[in-house]
Amino acid sequence: MTSGEPDLTSGEPDLRHARTADGVTIAYQVLGGGPTVIWLPSLGDVRAQWRVPVLRDAYRGLASSFRLVLFDGRGMGSSDRRIDENDLGLSAHLRDLSAVVDAVAVGPVSLFGWYHSVTTAVAYAAEHGERVARLVLFGGAPRLRDAMSPVQTQALLSLVDQDWELFAESAAHIWLGWDSGESGRMLAEAFRSAATPAIAKAWFAAAAGIDVTQDAGRVRAPTLVLHRQGARQIPVEVSRRFADALPGGRLLELPGSSPTLFLDDPVGDLAVLSAFLRDGRILPPPTGPAPEPPAESATERLPGGLTPRQAQVLRLVATGESNAGIARRLGIAEHTVERHLADVYRKIGARGRADATAFALRNGLA
């Protein structure tokens, strides 16, 4: 285990290492002082994320009041990448978290579940209630497929196989709404360096089968479920049902349209998290920008000069459908699908399905 002294060059803490019950090495960092808060990982690379100004500020903000623990899950970032690709489900995530808790905890900890890791936080709290003080959950659902099912998310995931570089760029700029400035570029790099495409594909596939609905009812820790009001990726009904399933759950809808935290209103988001994690207070939603008005319907104005049928074909391409699958869905011949796709590619300047999917994401057609 290395020391926790900060790296004076980058400002981030040094890496420490914990060993899971099945022998996997997990890299983690500790910074700040006070009650322990563990920020659970989604797809990412902690060391690369330190170079993202928005995330770096969030880490430091939380560490001003708490002992903040960050870690990379198995197969990700600086953790052990020589892993079994068939063992990336909930039990594996729980082994990773347990190893970190055992390494850092001297008392109850609070857990911050982030996107896919919300299910890990819930399952751990259900099984180890005496070790968990509070939960904050953002961007997920008890059944992860409910958080992954929107068409836009499926379109993004279809890029994992097709073009890993394009997936990273699309995840940062289109799905999460980060601009093309420094933070957006650094976040895309954090996605690129997080894992190999093969591990990411296996990780997403395993995530689609995770369901902690039964565990949710056994969680006794006070829990705050956060939802961004204008975000399209996860419907508010999913977050509302999530909060209702938790005995101590409360839903707080935050203003803004980006499907992430610390981007629309970093100061307000940090205040909400800190107040709840410190003493369970739920602050009123901070005032932020109003959600963006709905975009014009695709039938009124289609990007790229596409016809309604071409847009329909493009939407199905973006969800990963094959030409044969599109033909079956639309009740047309496969050669007709091929003709429509040739016209779509010509109009939008796409070289193939990956480019077409990125176009659909950028232009609200997925």
Backbone torsions as a table, in degrees:
resi	resn	phi	psi	omega
1	MET	NA	129.4	178.7
2	THR	-84.5	168.9	-179.6
3	SER	-73.4	164.1	179.1
4	GLY	-98.7	13.9	179.0
5	GLU	-66.7	143.3	-177.1
6	PRO	-67.6	149.6	171.1
7	ASP	-79.1	110.5	-172.7
8	LEU	-69.6	-16.5	179.1
9	THR	-77.0	-47.6	-175.9
10	SER	-99.1	-17.7	-177.1
11	GLY	84.6	-2.0	179.8
12	GLU	-96.3	156.3	177.8
13	PRO	-69.9	156.8	173.8
14	ASP	-67.4	160.5	176.3
15	LEU	-80.0	140.9	167.6
16	ARG	-114.9	171.3	-177.2
17	HIS	-137.7	137.4	175.2
18	ALA	-121.5	155.7	-179.1
19	ARG	-115.3	127.9	-179.2
20	THR	-77.9	169.8	180.0
21	ALA	-61.7	-26.3	179.3
22	ASP	-101.6	17.6	170.4
23	GLY	84.9	16.4	178.6
24	VAL	-91.1	135.6	179.3
25	THR	-88.0	124.7	-178.9
26	ILE	-111.8	125.7	178.8
27	ALA	-89.3	134.5	179.2
28	TYR	-144.1	165.4	178.6
29	GLN	-131.7	151.3	176.9
30	VAL	-130.9	132.9	176.3
31	LEU	-146.6	154.4	178.4
32	GLY	82.1	-173.5	-179.9
33	GLY	-148.7	155.6	-178.0
34	GLY	122.2	-160.2	177.1
35	PRO	-58.2	142.9	-176.2
36	THR	-81.3	128.3	174.8
37	VAL	-122.4	124.9	177.9
38	ILE	-105.3	119.7	177.9
39	TRP	-91.1	106.8	-175.5
40	LEU	-75.8	146.7	-174.7
41	PRO	-86.9	149.0	162.0
42	SER	-107.7	-155.1	176.3
43	LEU	-63.7	116.9	-178.3
44	GLY	176.1	177.9	-177.4
45	ASP	-139.2	107.4	-172.8
46	VAL	-55.7	-44.5	-177.2
47	ARG	-64.6	-38.5	176.8
48	ALA	-69.4	-34.5	-179.8
49	GLN	-67.1	-25.8	175.9
50	TRP	-63.0	-21.3	179.3
51	ARG	-85.0	-5.2	177.3
52	VAL	-88.0	112.2	-173.7
53	PRO	-53.4	-41.2	-177.9
54	VAL	-63.7	-45.0	179.6
55	LEU	-70.1	-40.1	178.0
56	ARG	-58.1	-43.0	178.4
57	ASP	-64.8	-37.7	178.6
58	ALA	-65.6	-43.0	178.0
59	TYR	-59.3	-48.2	-177.7
60	ARG	-67.5	-35.4	178.3
61	GLY	-63.1	-46.2	178.0
62	LEU	-66.5	-37.3	-178.2
63	ALA	-70.2	-13.0	176.5
64	SER	-72.8	-18.1	-179.4
65	SER	-122.4	-15.7	-172.7
66	PHE	-135.6	163.4	167.8
67	ARG	-88.5	102.5	-172.4
68	LEU	-94.3	131.4	178.5
69	VAL	-116.9	127.1	177.4
70	LEU	-118.6	144.7	176.0
71	PHE	-152.4	159.6	174.3
72	ASP	-99.5	132.0	175.2
73	GLY	-69.8	166.2	179.8
74	ARG	-55.6	139.0	-179.6
75	GLY	80.9	-1.9	-174.1
76	MET	-118.9	149.7	169.4
77	GLY	50.9	-125.3	-176.8
78	SER	-92.8	-0.5	176.1
79	SER	-77.5	171.3	-177.5
80	ASP	-57.3	124.6	179.3
81	ARG	-100.2	-6.5	178.2
82	ARG	-90.4	80.9	-172.5
83	ILE	-128.3	169.2	176.4
84	ASP	-82.1	114.6	-178.9
85	GLU	-65.3	-15.8	178.5
86	ASN	-90.8	3.0	-179.1
87	ASP	-125.3	67.1	-179.3
88	LEU	-126.9	23.2	-179.8
89	GLY	-89.2	-164.0	-173.8
90	LEU	-60.2	-42.0	-177.4
91	SER	-62.3	-36.3	177.1
92	ALA	-66.0	-43.2	178.5
93	HIS	-62.9	-37.2	179.0
94	LEU	-67.7	-36.2	176.2
95	ARG	-63.9	-39.6	178.2
96	ASP	-63.2	-49.2	-178.6
97	LEU	-63.4	-42.6	-179.8
98	SER	-59.8	-40.4	179.2
99	ALA	-62.7	-40.7	180.0
100	VAL	-69.9	-45.5	178.8
101	VAL	-58.7	-44.8	-180.0
102	ASP	-61.5	-33.3	-177.1
103	ALA	-77.6	-32.1	-170.9
104	VAL	-110.5	-21.6	-165.9
105	ALA	-86.3	137.3	170.5
106	VAL	-117.1	0.9	179.7
107	GLY	-170.2	-169.1	178.7
108	PRO	-58.4	147.0	179.1
109	VAL	-118.9	157.3	169.6
110	SER	-103.9	145.7	-176.7
111	LEU	-116.0	133.5	175.1
112	PHE	-110.8	101.1	178.7
113	GLY	-84.7	129.8	-168.8
114	TRP	-127.1	110.9	-178.6
115	TYR	58.0	-118.8	-173.7
116	HIS	-63.6	-24.0	-175.1
117	SER	-80.8	0.3	178.0
118	VAL	-62.2	-34.7	-179.3
119	THR	-69.3	-34.9	176.5
120	THR	-63.7	-42.9	179.5
121	ALA	-61.8	-44.5	-178.8
122	VAL	-65.0	-47.3	-177.9
123	ALA	-64.0	-39.4	179.5
124	TYR	-66.5	-43.5	-179.4
125	ALA	-64.5	-35.0	178.7
126	ALA	-67.2	-37.5	-176.3
127	GLU	-86.2	-29.5	-174.8
128	HIS	-127.8	54.6	-174.9
129	GLY	-55.5	-33.3	-177.3
130	GLU	-70.8	-14.9	-177.2
131	ARG	-101.1	-0.9	-175.0
132	VAL	-119.2	123.5	-179.9
133	ALA	-86.4	-50.5	-178.1
134	ARG	-149.6	158.9	175.5
135	LEU	-125.6	139.7	165.5
136	VAL	-123.0	129.2	-175.1
137	LEU	-126.1	132.6	-179.8
138	PHE	-142.7	131.8	168.5
139	GLY	84.2	17.4	-178.9
140	GLY	-137.3	-160.8	-178.8
141	ALA	-161.3	158.3	177.3
142	PRO	-57.2	-41.5	171.8
143	ARG	-100.3	109.3	-172.9
144	LEU	-60.7	-26.4	179.2
145	ARG	-64.1	-23.2	175.8
146	ASP	-67.9	-31.3	177.2
147	ALA	-83.6	-17.3	-176.8
148	MET	-103.0	-5.1	-171.6
149	SER	-81.6	-24.9	179.6
150	PRO	-52.4	147.1	-174.0
151	VAL	-56.5	-40.7	-177.7
152	GLN	-61.9	-39.4	179.3
153	THR	-66.9	-42.9	178.5
154	GLN	-63.4	-36.5	177.4
155	ALA	-63.4	-42.6	178.3
156	LEU	-62.2	-45.6	-177.1
157	LEU	-65.3	-27.4	179.4
158	SER	-66.1	-18.1	-180.0
159	LEU	-79.1	-17.4	-176.6
160	VAL	-55.3	-46.6	179.0
161	ASP	-73.8	-39.1	-169.1
162	GLN	-76.5	-44.4	-173.5
163	ASP	-159.8	98.5	-175.7
164	TRP	-62.3	-40.0	178.8
165	GLU	-62.5	-44.4	-179.6
166	LEU	-67.8	-35.3	175.1
167	PHE	-58.6	-48.8	-178.2
168	ALA	-60.5	-45.0	179.5
169	GLU	-63.3	-44.9	-177.8
170	SER	-67.1	-38.8	179.1
171	ALA	-61.1	-41.6	-178.2
172	ALA	-75.4	-49.5	-169.6
173	HIS	-89.9	-36.4	-174.5
174	ILE	-97.0	-52.4	-176.9
175	TRP	-69.8	-47.1	-177.4
176	LEU	-92.9	-10.7	172.2
177	GLY	79.0	17.4	177.6
178	TRP	-77.3	143.7	-177.2
179	ASP	-76.7	-177.2	-175.9
180	SER	-87.6	11.5	178.5
181	GLY	-76.6	-162.6	-173.9
182	GLU	-59.4	-46.2	-177.7
183	SER	-62.4	-43.5	-179.6
184	GLY	-63.4	-42.1	179.0
185	ARG	-64.6	-42.7	-178.7
186	MET	-68.3	-35.9	178.2
187	LEU	-66.3	-41.3	177.0
188	ALA	-60.1	-39.6	178.0
189	GLU	-65.8	-36.3	177.5
190	ALA	-63.9	-38.0	175.6
191	PHE	-66.2	-43.7	-178.0
192	ARG	-60.8	-41.4	-175.3
193	SER	-85.6	-6.1	-173.6
194	ALA	-62.5	-42.8	-173.5
195	ALA	-163.5	171.7	172.2
196	THR	-78.1	156.8	176.6
197	PRO	-56.1	-36.7	-179.2
198	ALA	-64.6	-43.7	178.6
199	ILE	-65.8	-42.8	-179.9
200	ALA	-61.2	-42.6	179.1
201	LYS	-61.0	-45.8	179.5
202	ALA	-65.3	-36.7	-179.4
203	TRP	-64.9	-47.1	178.2
204	PHE	-65.2	-39.2	179.5
205	ALA	-63.0	-42.5	178.0
206	ALA	-66.2	-38.1	-178.8
207	ALA	-61.0	-36.0	-177.8
208	ALA	-62.8	-19.0	179.9
209	GLY	-100.3	2.1	-177.3
210	ILE	-81.7	132.2	-178.5
211	ASP	-144.8	114.0	179.5
212	VAL	-112.8	27.3	-179.4
213	THR	-55.0	-44.5	-179.6
214	GLN	-69.4	-34.9	178.3
215	ASP	-66.7	-34.1	-175.2
216	ALA	-55.6	-39.6	-178.2
217	GLY	-68.9	-11.9	-179.6
218	ARG	-100.7	0.7	-179.6
219	VAL	-79.5	124.2	-179.8
220	ARG	-104.5	-12.6	-179.5
221	ALA	-70.1	140.2	172.2
222	PRO	-55.7	134.0	-172.6
223	THR	-132.7	132.4	176.1
224	LEU	-111.6	118.3	175.8
225	VAL	-98.9	120.8	-178.5
226	LEU	-101.7	141.1	179.0
227	HIS	-138.5	137.2	177.3
228	ARG	-90.3	123.0	-168.9
229	GLN	-58.2	-43.9	-173.3
230	GLY	-94.3	3.5	-178.5
231	ALA	-73.8	137.2	-178.5
232	ARG	-93.8	-17.0	-169.9
233	GLN	-67.8	-39.3	179.9
234	ILE	-124.4	116.3	-179.9
235	PRO	-61.4	146.8	-179.0
236	VAL	-61.4	-27.7	179.3
237	GLU	-62.2	-33.1	177.8
238	VAL	-65.3	-45.7	178.9
239	SER	-67.0	-36.0	-179.6
240	ARG	-66.8	-43.9	178.1
241	ARG	-64.1	-35.5	178.3
242	PHE	-60.4	-51.3	-179.7
243	ALA	-61.7	-39.9	-179.2
244	ASP	-66.3	-28.8	-178.4
245	ALA	-75.4	-16.0	-178.4
246	LEU	-96.9	123.7	-176.7
247	PRO	-53.9	-35.8	179.0
248	GLY	-108.4	26.9	-173.0
249	GLY	-86.6	142.2	172.5
250	ARG	-133.9	140.8	177.2
251	LEU	-101.0	134.0	173.9
252	LEU	-127.0	120.0	178.2
253	GLU	-93.0	123.0	-179.1
254	LEU	-97.1	142.9	177.0
255	PRO	-68.9	159.4	178.5
256	GLY	116.8	171.8	-174.8
257	SER	-122.3	-11.8	-179.3
258	SER	-78.9	137.3	-176.9
259	PRO	-82.7	45.2	178.8
260	THR	-150.5	175.4	175.1
261	LEU	-103.4	161.4	172.7
262	PHE	69.8	14.3	-180.0
263	LEU	-111.9	-53.4	178.3
264	ASP	-67.9	-45.9	-175.8
265	ASP	-146.0	77.5	-174.3
266	PRO	-60.2	-38.8	-179.0
267	VAL	-67.5	-45.3	-179.9
268	GLY	-65.7	-42.3	179.4
269	ASP	-62.7	-42.3	-179.7
270	LEU	-65.3	-38.3	178.4
271	ALA	-63.7	-40.9	179.0
272	VAL	-62.2	-48.6	179.8
273	LEU	-61.8	-47.3	-174.5
274	SER	-63.8	-42.6	-178.5
275	ALA	-62.6	-43.1	-178.5
276	PHE	-71.3	-43.0	-178.5
277	LEU	-67.9	-28.2	-178.3
278	ARG	-76.2	-51.4	-174.7
279	ASP	-145.3	16.9	175.5
280	GLY	81.8	5.5	178.8
281	ARG	-72.5	140.6	175.7
282	ILE	-110.8	107.4	-179.2
283	LEU	-72.5	150.5	172.1
284	PRO	-61.6	150.2	-178.6
285	PRO	-55.9	132.0	177.6
286	PRO	-64.4	150.6	176.8
287	THR	-72.5	129.2	-178.6
288	GLY	-144.9	-177.5	179.8
289	PRO	-63.3	142.7	178.9
290	ALA	-67.1	149.6	176.6
291	PRO	-56.3	146.0	179.0
292	GLU	-65.6	144.2	177.4
293	PRO	-65.3	153.5	179.6
294	PRO	-57.4	142.5	177.9
295	ALA	-69.7	157.9	175.3
296	GLU	-57.1	144.3	179.7
297	SER	-66.5	149.5	-176.4
298	ALA	-62.2	-25.3	-178.8
299	THR	-75.1	-21.1	179.8
300	GLU	-81.9	-40.3	-177.0
301	ARG	-151.9	107.9	-176.5
302	LEU	-99.3	133.5	-179.6
303	PRO	-67.3	152.6	175.8
304	GLY	71.5	8.2	-178.2
305	GLY	70.0	23.2	-179.2
306	LEU	-71.9	148.4	171.2
307	THR	-81.0	161.6	177.7
308	PRO	-54.1	-40.9	-179.9
309	ARG	-67.4	-41.5	178.4
310	GLN	-62.5	-39.9	177.4
311	ALA	-64.4	-37.6	178.2
312	GLN	-63.4	-43.9	177.4
313	VAL	-63.2	-42.5	-179.3
314	LEU	-62.7	-40.2	177.8
315	ARG	-58.8	-41.4	-179.0
316	LEU	-71.6	-35.5	173.2
317	VAL	-58.8	-42.6	-176.9
318	ALA	-66.5	-23.0	177.2
319	THR	-87.4	1.2	177.3
320	GLY	94.1	7.6	180.0
321	GLU	-68.0	142.2	172.8
322	SER	-77.2	169.0	176.5
323	ASN	-60.1	-40.6	179.3
324	ALA	-64.7	-39.9	178.9
325	GLY	-65.6	-38.7	177.6
326	ILE	-64.1	-42.7	179.6
327	ALA	-59.3	-44.6	179.3
328	ARG	-64.1	-43.5	-177.8
329	ARG	-63.0	-37.5	-174.6
330	LEU	-97.2	-7.4	179.7
331	GLY	68.9	36.0	179.6
332	ILE	-127.2	170.1	-179.4
333	ALA	-75.2	152.2	-178.6
334	GLU	-64.2	-36.3	179.5
335	HIS	-66.6	-26.4	175.6
336	THR	-69.5	-38.9	175.3
337	VAL	-60.0	-45.2	-179.5
338	GLU	-60.0	-40.2	178.7
339	ARG	-65.4	-43.4	178.1
340	HIS	-61.3	-41.8	-178.9
341	LEU	-65.4	-39.8	177.7
342	ALA	-59.6	-41.5	178.4
343	ASP	-67.6	-39.7	178.6
344	VAL	-62.1	-49.3	-178.5
345	TYR	-58.7	-41.8	-179.4
346	ARG	-63.8	-44.4	-176.3
347	LYS	-67.9	-37.4	-174.7
348	ILE	-101.5	0.4	178.0
349	GLY	70.8	32.4	-179.2
350	ALA	-89.3	143.1	177.5
351	ARG	-92.1	-13.0	-178.5
352	GLY	178.6	-166.8	-173.1
353	ARG	-66.1	-35.8	180.0
354	ALA	-64.2	-46.8	177.4
355	ASP	-61.3	-40.8	-179.3
356	ALA	-64.6	-40.5	178.4
357	THR	-63.7	-43.3	178.2
358	ALA	-61.5	-39.9	177.2
359	PHE	-61.4	-44.4	-179.8
360	ALA	-62.0	-40.3	178.4
361	LEU	-65.4	-46.3	-178.3
362	ARG	-62.4	-31.0	-171.3
363	ASN	-108.6	16.7	174.5
364	GLY	70.5	22.8	179.6
365	LEU	-97.2	3.1	177.7
366	ALA	-131.0	NA	NA
